[in-house]
């Protein structure tokens, strides 16, 4: 509301400046603002929001520049923390000759004054995933998808997504609980079974196929399965570590996907580039059954995989809650039989039509909307960097150019004292722009210095050499490591009369 009022006042002042209105009363009535406020502002008075600007360490222009710098760092996935923001502010103040320390809560109050800024914990992401968010790669995937659909006339019910997800049998979820601080921090016991289970799931826009469970083990035993009246309609498989492999990937294709898809119709199978999905036999079976694999771009499944963006997240949360309810004290035995029952129960509550369709909607695959994904901030800002640093022009010695913000302000005040109110407002805007650019240049110099220091450290880092070891040696004590790291000395000797004389010694780094 206050910002809208300020815009109306600025429009009224602009009409007076260009001569569209000559009467302050008429222009105030036109924009429904106070006549007194327009008169005071025309004389050069600051708005109420800037009334205490003199008591703040940074000017309005410097704070705007700092906000823009935070945005630039965010586009580079380098959001600054509190200490880094403080160091930037210190650089700005030091540039104007102000060496007073900042208050303890300066950064938090600075953020609270600007509604566009937020604070939260940063989310770690693999650098390969960040590098995969190239808009050209995303557009290429959607182009290939549209080409397959139009070429083979694939209908929406024949577009599938297949993916694996993993579980530790005893994994639980953290919850908010009530506790007495005098007793200690709350701890939730969980089962100690950490065996890994891989699940292969496959969904279309309308339904999900039966799951394919891969347990850790060489061969199945009777105690691993639920009772006869509780057996679910799924496929059980076994591998040494509970992971999928080439044979199990082909077995899933033969026993689940091919029998359950419509016969005689072309299908598109969207999947990632795992080795088990790209073997020659897998490709041949797909070709033989009119299945067209569409591989997701590498490391981009977190944006394009409907299963990841749909039912998988609530599935893991629901399973963790069921484990916590089953093993409330952490002493209950959680084996393969119990896992199967808990997983099927969690799957029934999360593999709903709503969650399945939500995954397709979020990826933009169906309904087809690639622009929704291209408008994602992480993709839209791919490759953004700050502008290259341009060093300031050197003075020729005849004229002294202001080098500090205080000098700029002093020069602006001298000009304002000799001008009319209308010209004074124009000079003030020009001064705001100059101070903003000056502050931005200072921040660029700070980052350039940090990058140069980092580059220098990288240049000084030499290629690591392998430590010499004895036969079958697998451990080293402190003396052995010190001896390996110490500079090696090479002696150049000459034999004279049966004796060796050292000519010179060279130290090899």
N, C-alpha and C positions, 0 to 999 in steps of 0.2 A: 504493500500500500504506500509506504514511504517512497519507494523508488518510482512509482507511478506519479506521485505528487511532484517529485523532483523533475521528472521528465516534462510535466506540464509547465513548471516554472521556467525550465530551460527553453521551451518553445515560445513562451511569452517574451523572454529576454531576446530571443532570436528575432521575433517579429519587430521588436523595438529597434534592434540593431540595423536591420535591413530596411526599415522605414515602412513596413507593412501597416504598422499602427504607431501613432504618435502619442496617444493618450495612455498613461499607465492604468487609469481606471477602466477604460474600455478593454484593453488587452487582458486585464485581470478578470473582468467579467466574462470575456470570451472563453478563457480556459478554466474558469471557476477556481481561481486561486486568490490568495489574500493580496489586496492592493499594497498593503504595507510591506509584505514580504518581497514583492516584486520591486518596490522602490528601494528597499534596503539592499537587495541583491544587486540591483543596477549600480548602486554606489560602491560596490566592491565587498560587501559583507559576505562571509562564508556561511554555508548552510549549517544547520544545527548538528548534523552528523559529523562535521569537521570542526566543531567548536573546541574540542580538547586536543586538536592535532599538535599544538605547540608542546604539550607535555609528553607526547609519544616520541620514541627514539627515532623511528623511521617516518619519513614523510609519506603522503598518500601516493605519490608517484613511485617512490622506492618500494612500498608494499605491493603495489600493482605489478612492478617488475619482478619482485620476489615470487609472487603467485604465478606469474607466467613462467618463471624458471622452474618452479615445482612441476608445472604441467609438462614442460619440455623434458624434464628428467623422467616423468612418468611414462611418456611416450617411448623412452628408451629402456623401460623396465628398470629404472634406477631411482625409484621413489626415495626421497631423502628422509632420514630419521631425525629425531630431535637434535642430537649433537651436530649433525651436518647443517641443519637449518641455522643453528646458533653460530656456527663457524662462518656461514655466508653473511649473516647479519653483522658479525664482527668485522668482516672484510669491508662491508659498506661503511660502517662507522669509522673504521681505521682510515679509510680513504678520505673522509672529511675531517680527520684529525680528532675524532672522539674516541678516547681510550677507556671510558668508564665501563665497568662491568654491567652485563645485563642482569635483570631480575631472575629469580629462580623459576618463575612461572611465565617467562616472557613468551616462549614458543606456544604454549597451550593457550594463552590469552590471544596471541596473534591469530591462531587458527579459529578460536571462538568468535573473533570479530568478523571473519569472512565466512559466510554461509556456504560458499562453494567448496570449501576444504573439509576433508574428513580425516579421521585417524582410524586405522585398523591394522591388524597383523598382516604382513605380506604373505602371499601364497607362493610357496616354492614350486617351480616348474622346471622340468628338464630343458636345457638349452636347445636340444634337438626339437622339442615340441614348439618352442618359441620360433625357431627358424622355419618350421613347417607351415606357419601361418601366412604364407605368401599369397596375396589375392589372386595372382596368376595361376597358382597351383589349384586353388579352390575353384576358380572358373573353369579350368581344364577338366576337373573331376565332373562338374555339373554338365559340361558340354558332352563328355563321353557318356554320361548317364542318359541325357536327352537323345543322343544319337542311337543308343541301344534300344531305347523305348520305341522310337519312331521306326527304326529299321525292322524290328521283329514284332511290332505291335503288342508289346507287353502291357498287360492290364495291371492295375494297382494290386489286385489280390495275388499276383505272381511276382511281386517284388519283395525280396526277403533280405534279412540281415542276420548274419551268424557271427557269434563271438564267444570267446572263453572268458570265464571269470574264476577266481580262486578264493578258497576259504581255508582258514585254519579251523579245525573242528571246535576248538575251545574258545574262539574269539567272542568277546562280548562287547557291548557298547557302554559308554560312560553316560551317567544320568545325573541330574541335579537331585541332591538328597539333603535331608536335614541332619545336623550333627551338633554335638557339644564340643566347642573348641578346647575345653579343658581336658577332654579325653584324648584328643589328637585329631589329625586329619582323617577324613573318611576313606576307607579302602574297601573295594568290592572284590571278593575272591572269585576266581574263575578256574575252570578245569585246566589241568596241566597237559591236556592232549593237544599238541601242536602239529599233528599230521596234516599234510596238505591235500586238499581235494580240489580238482578242476571240474568245472561244469561247462558244458557246451550247450548254449541256448540258441534258438533260431525263431525269429518273429517276422510276420508280415504286418501290414497295416491293420488287419482284422483279427489275427489269431497268433498263437504261439504253438510250436511243435513240442513234442515230448522232450524232456531234458536227457542229457547224456552225461552220467556221472563217472569220473575217473578217480578211483581210490588208489592209495599207496599200498602195494603188495604184489606178490608174484602170481597168485592164483586165488580165486574166491573160496571161502569156507562157509559152511552152513550158518554159523553164528553171526556172520556179517550182514545177513538179510533180515528184514522184519518178518513177523509171523505171516502165515499164508493168507489170512483174512485181512492183513494190513499192507500187502504188497502193492505198491503203486505201479502204474504203467510207465516205466522208464527203462533206460538201458544202463546196466552196470558194466564198467570196464576197470582194468587194473594196469598200473605201470609201477616201475620200481620207486619213483619219487612222487607219484601222483600227478605228473605232468602229461600233457598231450604229446603225441609224436606223429610221424608220418602215417604209420599203420592205423592208429586210432582215428586220425582225420579222415582217412579213406573209409574206415568202418562206419563212422558217423554218416558219411555221405551215402553209403549203401543201405544202411539199416534204418535211417531216420529221414533224411531229406528226400531222397529219390522216391521211396514208397509213399510219402505223405503229400507230395506236390501233385498238382493236376497233371494227368497224362495227356501227351499230345499238344501241350502248350509251352511256349517259350517262357523261361523264367530268368530273372536277374537276381544273382546272389551277391550281395554287398558284404565284403569281408576284408580283414586286414591282411597284410603281407607276410604272415607267419609262414615258416618253412613248410609246415604240414598242409598249407592251403595251396601251395604252388608246385607240388611234385608233378611229374609227367602223368602218372596214373590218375591223379586227382583231376588234372586238366582233361584227360581223355574221357573219363566218366562224365564230366560236365558236358563235353561236346557231344557225346553219344546220346545224352538225355535232354538236349536242347536247353541246357543251363549255361548262362553267360556270366562268368565271374567278373565282378567289378571291384577291383582292389582299391582300398582307400589310400590316399597319399600317406607316405611314411610319417609317422609320429603325429598324425592329425586326427586320430580316432576320437580324441576328447572333444572334437567339434563336429565330427561327421558320423559318428557311430550311434545309431538310434538306441541300441541296447545300453550303451554307456550313459546316454542322456535321458533314458527313460526308466525302465524297471530295475536296472542293476543297483542303483543307489538305495532305493527303498527296500530292495530285497536283502541287502547286507544288513541294513539297520533292523529289519524285522527278524532276521535270523539271530542277530546278537541279542535282541530282547528275549527271544525264545530260549536261547542258551542260558541267559541269566536267570530266567524263571525256572528252567529245568534243574540247573545246578546252583541253587540259591546259596548253599554253603561252600560250593567249590569242591565238595567231596564226591559228588555223583560221577559215575563212570559214563563218559561220552565216547561211544565207539561208533563204528560205521553204521550199525543198525539204527542207533539213536539219531545219528546225523541225517540219515535218509528221511526219517519221520519228521524231524524238525525242518529240514530243507523244504520238503513238499508242503508242509503247513505254511511256511513263510512264502513260498512261491504262489500258493493259492490266494493269498491276501495282497500280493504286490503285482503279479502279472495280470493286472486288470486291463480292460479295454482302454480305460483312461490313461494309465501309465504307458501302455504300449504306443498309443497314438501320440502322446506327449513327446516321446523320443523322436518320432518321425517329424513332428512339427518343429522341434527345436533345431534339428539339423537342416531344415529347409528342403529336405528331399521330397517330402510329400505332406501337404500340397506343395508343389514345386515353387520354391521361393528362395532362389540363391541370393537375392539382394538382402534378405534378412541376415544371412550369415556374413555377407560382405560388409554389412553395417556394424558388425560386432567391433567394439573398440580395439580389441587385441589384433584383429585382422586389418581394420581400417588404418591403424597406426603402425602397421608393419614397416620396418626399415626407417622410421622417423628418427632423425638426429638433429642436434642443435646446429645452428649455422656456424660456418667456419669463423674462427676468431680473426678479426681484422685489427691490426695494431693501429693506435692513434697516430695521426700525423705529427711530425716533430715541429717544434717551434723554430721560426727563422731568426729569433732573437730580437726582431723589431717590435712585435706585438705579443703581449702576454695573453695566451688563451687560458681560460679558467680550467684548472685540472681537478678541482674538488667541487662537491655539491654545494658547499657553503659559499664558494666564490660565485657559482652560478646564481644562487639566490640573491646574493648581494648585488650582482649586476642587474638582475630583474627588478629589484626594489628601486635601484637608481633610475631605471627607465620609467617605471610606473609613476614615480613622483613627478615626472615632467610631461605626462600625457593626460588625455581626457579619459573619462570613465569608459567610453566605448573602446578606445585603443588599449586601455589598461586591461580590460578583460581579454582582448586578443593576445596581448603580451604575456598574460598569465598562462593562457593555454599553451603558448609557444614555450614558456618556461617549464611547464609540466612535462611536455614532450621531451625537452632537452635533458631534464633530470632523469626521466625514465630511461632514455637511451644511455645516459652516462652510467646509471646503476647497472643496466644490463651488460655494458662493456666490462664493468668491474667484476661481475660474476663470471663472465667468459674468461677473463684473465685468471681468476681463481681456479676454474676447472682446467684451463690449459696448463697451469703449474702442476696440478695434481696428475694430469695425464703424462706430463714430461717426467715427473718423479717415478710414475709407474713404469714408463718405457725404459728409464734408466735402470731400474731394478731388474727388469726383464733382460736387458743387455748384459748386466753383470752376472746373471745366472748362467752357469755353464752347463754343458751336457753332462749328465750323471754317468759315472763309470762304475762298472760292476766290481764288487769287492772280491778279491781272490780268496778262494776257500779250499780247504782240504777235502779229500774224498769223503762223500756222504755227510759233510758238515751241514747242519741245519739251524745252528744257533751261534751267536757271537756275544762275548761279554764286553764290558766297558773298555778294557785295554785293547782288545782286538779292533773295536770300532774306532778308537782314537788312533791306533796305528794305521788304519786304512785311510782315515781322513787327513792325517798329517802329510805335509808336503814331502815329496820324495827327493832325495839328494843323490846326484850322480857325480862320481869322482872320475876325473881324467888323470890317469897315472902313466908313468914311464918306468921301464925296468932299467936299472943302472947297476951293474955289478952284482946281479942276483937279488937286488932289493928293489922295492917299488916306491917311487916318489910321486906324491900327489901334485899334479901341475895346477889344477883348478877344480872347483866344485860348483856345480850348477843345481839350483833348486827347481824342480818341476812342480808346477801348481796342478 
